[in-house]
């Protein structure tokens, strides 16, 4: 069998289902129930989830980079010490309140989201996974007008 070129990338040894889009309404607070299928007990793992404000243009276009001085929000994680592989990720109602551009009718704003999971290892013996990443889309809500 012939060998492929060293620069050929025909097979990815680590794969995922792709980036996600979490769409919420401005002022909405929701709990996302997530399951880590490859684990059975997450009580000894460290879970961190952050949203970083995107460089929103006010036109509703999905950003390709983070804002110049982005607002970074660490999302609350509930029930991450249970002896199962499930937890709740909280998208807070105030997520986009301090972003430089807010949503308008038919013009959402976006932030980048990522979930990180660390086991108890140290140094090169530690494993760190990032199974959940993508965009949070915040859509306009008239009840949020002051």
N, C-alpha and C positions, 0 to 999 in steps of 0.2 A: 504494500500500500504506500502510495506517495505521501510525503509529509506536506502540510500546508506551510505557507510563508509565516514567519514569526509575527508579522504584522496583520495577519488574517484574523478577524474577530468573528468567526462563524458560530461560536458557542460561548454562552455566558454561564459560568459555573454558579453564579449567584443571581437568582432571578426573583422578580416580584410581579404583582399584578399591575404595576404602574402607579403613577401619581393619582391621588384622589382629589375630588372637589367637594368641599363641605360648604353648602350654601345655607346661610342663615339670614334672618331679617334683623335689621338694626334694632337693638333693644331686646332681642330674644335671648333667653338663656336656656340652653339645652344640655342634656346629658347624652353622650354617645356611649353606648354599651359596646365594649370591644373584648374580643377573646384572642388570646395568644395561643394558637393551636399547637405550637411545638413545645409548649411548657405545660406542666401540670400543677405547679405551685409557684406563684409569683411573689410570695412573702419575703423572699431573700433577694429580690431584684430591685434595682433602682430604676424608676420610671420618671422621665422628664419629657414634657411636651411644651413647645414654645411656638408662638406666632410672631412673625416679624413683619412689620408694615411694608407693603410693597410700594414701589414708586408709581403711585396712581396719578393718572393724567386728568381725571375729572370727566373723561369721555366714556368710562365703562370698559376700557380696554384692559385685558389681562397684562399685568406688568411683567417685564423680563428681568427686573433687578429690584433690590430693596431700596427704600427711600433713603435720601441723603443722611439724615439723622433719624433712623427708624425707631418707632415705638416697639419695644420687645415685651411681649406678655407671656409669662409662664402660666400655663393653664392648670387649674386644680385637677387633681386625679383622686377619685374616690374609690375606696375598697381595694386598694392596691396591696394591702397586707393580708388579704384573705388567702387561705390555702387552696386556691383554685387558680385558674388561668384567666379570670375575667375581672374587669374593672370598668369604671365610668370616667370618661373624659368630659370635663365641663367647659363648654364654650360660654364665657360670661357675657351678660347683657351689655357690659361696658366696653367690649372688645375694641370697637372702632371709635370710641368717644374722643380720644385725644390724637387720632391720626390727622395728618395735615390736610387730607382731602376726605370729605365724607360722602356717603352715597347720595344720589339724587334719583328721581324717578327714571327708570330704565338705564341707569348709569351706576352699576355697583362698584364697590372698591374691594381690593384684595389684599390679603396677607399670605405669607408663606408659612406653612405648618409642618412640623416634624416631631415625631415621637422617637425617643431614644430609650433603649432598655440595656442596662448593665448588670452583668452577673457579679458575684462576689470575688472573682479572681483579681489578681494584681499584676501590674506590668504586662508583659506579653502573654501571661496566662489568663488575662481577662478577655471576655468576649463582649462586644458592644454591637447591638443590632439597631437598625433604623427602618422598621417595617412599615411605617405610616408616614407619608410625606405628600405634600401637594399644596393646594391653595384653599384658603377660606375666602369665600365670596360673601360680602355683606351687602344686602339689598336694602333699599330705602323703605322707611316706615313713617307714615304721616303722624302716628301717635308719639313719635320721638321729637316732633317739632315743639319748640318752646315759645 
